[in-house]
Amino acid sequence: MSSGEWRERWLPRVAPILLVALAGIQIALAFGVGLSPWKGGGFGMFASTDHSGFRRLVAVSITEAGESPLRVPGELDRARRAVRLFPTESRLHEIARALSATAPLDTRRIRVRVERGLFEGPELAPRWEPIASVEHVVDAAP
């Protein structure tokens, strides 16, 4: 087959093949590790309300006395946005490590969880469903 024949036969197929591959990768990431359907190519954006506006990051300090919520400081906004859209275990641990610097001194562990809002019933009342979660052990002070 000459290069002209190859080009004529296969070049029109390259774009559709790449688009199908990209869609397949996005679907695998969305169902496998919680990638927002609005990211990674955006093929699911018109079929879902699961985007960063309806996702939240919840952080909890765990001490011997119990659990208490942690506020995520403004300097972690970029990391918070990234983990809400693509909540990998490494990103969750990265946020937990950063939060351990501002957590109460008696904190033993920090739980970080990403949740998505699901809207159900005639009132469309939100229900929060966990997508990903880690529990990070805080290093003891030297």
Secondary structure, DSSP 8 states (H G I E B T S, - for coil): --HHHHHHHHHHHHHHHHHHHHHHHHHHHHHHH---TTSTT-TTGGG---SGGGEEEEEEEEETTEEEE----GGGHHHHHHHHHS--HHHHHHHHHHHHTTS-TT--EEEEEEEEEEEETTTTEEEEEEEEEEEEE-----
